[in-house]
Amino acid sequence: MNNQEFMLEVENSCNRSKKTLLRKQDEYAGETDRLEQFYRVAMAQGVNSCEAVVGMMAKHFTSIADMAKDPFSFNIKKWREKTGDLRNYTILLEALLIDIGID
């Protein structure tokens, strides 16, 4: 993959993530707090909000790790779905870090 193709993939990946995060906003966001679900999960599990996000990320990471054992068994659409989920959780984690006052 040359640099131009790589940069196109970066742009496309970012666009897919943005689209998914906006679509999921209605499903997961509270009335006023985009990160409300993570605070609620943290409370329910007795952990801090960062641990709650990372716990949710773990599901996506383990799914990708399982797929990596036989990568040709999955098409690029499935790979993009799974890597996008993990990427989106890293974005959500960064937003949460800002929200709790990490600078």
Sequence and secondary structure as in RCSB ss.txt:
>XXXX:A:sequence
MNNQEFMLEVENSCNRSKKTLLRKQDEYAGETDRLEQFYRVAMAQGVNSCEAVVGMMAKHFTSIADMAKDPFSFN
IKKWREKTGDLRNYTILLEALLIDIGID
>XXXX:A:secstr
  HHHHHHHHHHHHHHHHHHHHHHHHHH  SS TTHHHHHHHHHHTS HHHHHHHHHHHHHHHHHHHHTSGGGS 
HHHHHHHHHHHHHHHHHHHHHHHHTT  
